């Protein structure tokens, strides 16, 4: 992986080629993984995400007019996309730059139109497309933090997180939650976020893995959890909740403890609906146990909880699919792996494993061999550490040679 200085040098070279001047301020915004706590955010449960050291970099320079010019090194075929601050409306032809326009729109709403000058921007990211590591939220927070700095504003970080979600929900019409933006905006190195997305109550938990590192395993099976399937899972959980509420005064499935579940599960007659609720309630329990395990630096227990999470997502929630199952099962078979599970929406995308870094190369080789034999697909493998949230890295005059 390139270090920050290499990235800055390449961004600067591209900036000079595209805009015939030098960029002035350099920013980084991470991707995220959810360590555990999958498909329970809409059931009142806790999620346990962290920012990672892969993400999106941006180099920017203010202009004297109201023109904004954007260039992505990842999407070079699109060339420079230009627009004016006088027209921030969505345009399909503006592709990824609509995220920039959306952030400016809502930033201006809460800062009395503070974005009153244009800028030139070059971005580059090392988050794989379609992997489910949240490249869109990474870009949203990159722009929000950049605007806060460039225009000398003091917008609270949580408000920048909310702006990112508004871009998804209101500007682009995508029904997504706030976990991605929260993890990316609020992340800290070697800390995971124990977060209730309904209340935004959260705490930071040490995520210090010692000899172990997070291996991100991309199945290269594009995610196929369509909105209809997602909506179906939500409806099934709502049905389970309604049936439980006949006897139990709860507002969310995850208000029920695992011990209480054994007393009331028979209230749900349909076995499929019962299995959906069982996942939500057991996953919330696992997330609480994972918080305790990391706090106590009990990595063996944490790894087992990852395994149990995947099994529940496979057997009770039915959102893994053959590719993710093959990838995770290949990881489980390796002695250097403490635990592995799918991460994200499922039905493709990525899994994570906790791997002893001393045996990383041979472990990846064995996982890849088993995965290819099972699916005919090749995976991609990335290592990441738990990193900081979105931040300014330096000004141009602060960078090294």
N, C-alpha and C positions, 0 to 999 in steps of 0.2 A: 504494500500500500504506500502511496506517495506520502511524504511528510508535508507539513503545512508550507514550508518554504518552497518546496517543489511546486505545490499547487499554486501558491501565490505567483511564482515566476511564470507559470504557464498562463494563468489568468491575465497577468500583466502584459505578456506578449500578445495574447489574443485581443486584449483591450486596445492596445496600440494599433493592431492591424485593423480592427473594426471601427474604431472611433478616432484614430489619429491623435490620441492624447493618452496620458497616464491615469490609471485609476488611483483613487486617493484613500479609500477606506475598505478594509478587508474583514469579512464576517464569516462565521461558521454556524450552521444549524444542523443538529444531529437527526438521524433516524431514531426509531425506537423498536424495542421488542417488549412484548408482554411476557414476563417470566412465567406467570401462572395466573389463573382467574379468567378463564375464557368463556365467552357467551353468558356472562352473568351480570354484566353492567346494567342491562335493561331489566334485571330481576332484583335490583337493590343490593347486589353483592359488591365485593371489593375486587379491584384489579390490582396488578402488581407489576407495572411497567418500569422500564428504565431507558434513559437515553443511551445511545451507543456511539462509538467513535467513527462510524460511517455517517455520511450526511451530505449536506449541500453547502457549497462555498460561494460567496459572492464578492465581487469587487465593483466599487461604485464611485462615481464622481458627479457632483452637483453641476447643473447647467445654469445659465442665466435666463433661459426662456422657460416655457411651459411644456416643452417636448420631452418625452421619455422614450429612450431607445434601449431595447433589451436583446441580449444575445445569449443563447445557451450552447455551451460547448458539447453537450450531449445531444442536442437537436440542431446540429449545424446546418442541415438542409433547409431549415426554416428561415435561416438568415437573421438579419436584424429586424425585429418587430417594433414598430414605432407607433406611438399614439400621443394624444395631447391630454393634459389635465382637464381640459374643457369638455372632454367626452370620455367618461369612464364606464360606458355601457359595455355589456358583454358582447363580444363578437367571436363567433366560432373560428374564424380565420386567424384569430390571435392566439389560439392554442394555449400553451402553458402560461402565457402572459396575462390571461384572464385572472389567474391567481394574484398577480401583482396588482391589477386594476381593482380587484375585489378588496384587497387589504387596504389600498389607498382610500377607497370609498368609505369604509367603516372607520378607518383611522381619522379621516377628516371629520366624520360625524362627531367624534368625541374630543376633538382638539380644535374646533372652530376653524376648520379649513386651513390647518397649519401647513399642509403640503402645497406650497405655492410656487415651487420651482421644479423644473424637470431634472432628470439625471440620466446618465448612461450607466448601464449595468451589464456585467458578464457573470454568468453563473456556471458552475460545474458541480456535478454530484457523483458520488460513488455508491449510491443506493440502487440495487438492481431493479429494473422496471418490472412491475407485476409481482414482486416478491412479497408484498405485504408488510414492508418495513416503514411505510408511511412517508413516502417522498413528498406528497402534496402538503402535509402538515409541516414538514421540514421547510419547504419553500415559504409557506405562509408566515411562519415565525421568523424566518430569515428576513423577510420584507418588513415585518412589524418592528423588529428590533432595530433594523437599519433606519427606518423612518423616524423612530423615537430618537435615535442618535443624530441623524443628519439635520433634523429640524428642531433640535434642542427641546424636546418634549419630555414629560415625566409620566407617561402612561404606565400604570401599574402592570407588572408582568402578567398577572391573572387577566387583566383586561385585554392584553395582546393575545393571550390564549383564547379568550372568548371571540375576539375578532377573527381568528383563524377558523373557529367553528362556524361563525356567521358566513364567512366566505363559502364554505361547503354547503351550508343549509340554505341560506337566503340568496346568495349571488349565483351559485351554480345549481341549486336545487337538489343537492345530494343529502339524503337523510343519514348523517353520520353523527356519532357521539363526540365527546370532548376528550376522551382518553389520549388520543394521539397528540393533540396540541398541548395537552397538559404535561405529558411526559417530556415532550421536546422543549417546551418552554421552561419547565420547572426542574428539569433534571440536574443532578450533580454527579461528579465523578465518584465511583465506588459507592453509590447509593441508589436503591430502588425506591419507588414511590408506592406506598400502601394507600390506595385512593378509593373512596366511594364517589362514583361519578355523579350520583344524584344530589349529594349534599356538598361535594367538593371538599369534604373533610379528608385530610391526608396527613401522612407522616413519612419521614425519610428513614429507611432501614438500611444498615450497612450491607452492601453487596460486594464483599471482599472474598474472592474465590481462591486465593492462595495460588497453588500450582495449577488450578483449573481455569480454563477460559471458556467463553461462550463461542461455540461453533454454530454458525448460521448455515443451514443446509437448504439450498434452494432446489426444490424438486423439478424446476423448469416445466411444471404443469401449471399453466395459467389458472388463476383462481376462478372457480366456476360456481361459487356460492352466490347465485343470482338473488336479486332483491325478492323474488317470489319465495325462494327457499328461506331466506332470512325472515321474511314476514311470516312464513308458515311456522317457524320455530317460535317466534314471538307470540303468535296466536295460540300455539299449543301450551306455552307457559302461562298465558293469561287464562286459558281454560282450566289448567291445573290450579292456579291461584283461586279462581272463582269457586271451584269445588272444595278446596281446603277452607276457604273463608266461611263455608256453611257451619264450621265447627270451631275454627281457630281465628282469633282477632288479629290478623296480620295484614299489612299493606303490600308486601312484596314476598315472593317466594323465599328469598334469602333472609327474611326475618325469622324463618324457621330454622332451628338448630338441627344438626344431624341426629341428635338423640331424640328430639321431638318428632322428626320425620318418621322414625320407626313406629311411633304411636298413631300417626295420622295418615300414612301413605295409602292405607286401604280405602280412604275416602275417594280416591281417584280410581274409577272403575276401568277406564281404557288403559291397557298396559303400555301403549306407546306414549300417551300423555303422562303416565306415571314415570316412565323412564326419562322424559324430558325434565320433569321436576326433580327427579333424583339426581340428575347431573348438576342442575343449578345449585341445589342445596349442598351436595357433597363437594362441589368445586369451591363454593364459598368457604366451607370448612377447611379444605386443603390450602386455600389462600391464607387463612389465618394461621394454619400450622406452618406454612412456608415462611411467614413473617417471623414466627418464633424460632424456626430452625436457623434462618440467616442471622437473627439477632444473637443466637447462641453459637454461631459459626459451625453448626452441625450440617456439614455439606452432604453427608451420606443420607440423612433424612430428607434434606431438600431434594436430592436427586430422585429418591423414591417417590416423592410427591409429584415431581414432573412426570414420571412414568404413569402414576395413577391418574393424573389429569388426562393424559392422552388416551388411556384405556376408557375413561368415562366419555370423552368426546367421540370416541369410536363406537362404543357399545350402546351408550344411553342417548347421545345427542346426534349421532350419525352425521358428522360434518367433516370427517377426515378424508376418506376416499383411498383407493388402492395405492396411489403414489406416495402420499404422506405416510400411510401405514408401512409401506415397504421401506421407506427412508428411516423411519423411527425404529422399526424392528431391526434393521441393519445396525443402527447405533446401539441399541440395547445389547446386541451380541458382542460388543467390543469391551474388553476388560478395562480399558482406560476411560470409559464413559460412565459417569455417575448417574446420569438420567437424561432422558430426551422426551420431547413432546412437540406436537404441532404448535405453531403460534400464529395468531391472527384469525381471520375469518374461517379458514379451512378450505377444503375441496381444491387443493392446490396451494401454491405459494411455498412457504418456508416452515421448517422445523428448526428447533434449537437443541443442542446437546451440551452438556457440561463435560469437558474433556481435559484430561491431564496433558498439559502442554508438552511434556517430555515425550509423549507418544503420539503427537498430533499427526504427523505425516503418515505414519503407517495406519493410524485409525481412519483417516480420510480415505486412504487407498482401499481399505477393506470395506468401508461403508459404500464407496462408489461401486466397487465390484459387485457387491450383493444387490445394490439398488439397480444397476444396469441389468443384471441377470433377471431380476424380478419384473422389471417394467420395460426394458428396452430404451430407457431414457438415461441421459447423462445428467448428473446433478452438478451444481456449482457450490463451492464451499468458501466461506469467509470467516475470519476470526474477528471478533470485536470485543472491546472492553467497555465497561460501563463508564460513560463519559459525561461531560458537562452539557447543560442545556445551551440554547442559542446564545451566542456572544459575539462581541466585536473582538477580533484578533489583534489588529494593529492599524495604524495609519501608514500611508505609503512611506512617510519619512522615518518611520520606526523600524521598517523591515531591514533584514540583513542583506548581505550581498549575494 
